[in-house]
C-alpha cells in the first residue's frame, strides 16, 4: 500500500494496530494459542530523534497539563450545573 507519492503508508510502516486488532479477534474467538507478535512489529522504528528537553516537555504535558485541564474543566462544569 503506497500513497500517491510512492512512500510506504503509515499502516504498513507501523503494523502494531493491525496486530492488536488481529490478536483481539483471536482472543475473542478463544484462540489464545494464535496470539503472538509478528517479526514485522519488532522491527518498527522507535522515536529516537526527540531531544531530552522535548521528551521532558511531552512528559509534563501528558502527566501534568492534561489531567489538570480535565480537573479544571470538570470543576467548572460541576459548579455551573450545581447552581
Secondary structure, 3 states (H helix, E strand, C coil): CECCCCCECHHHHCCHHHHHHHHHHHHHCCCHHHCCCCHHHHCCCCCCCCCHHHHHHHHHHHHHHHHHHHHHHHHHHHHHHHC
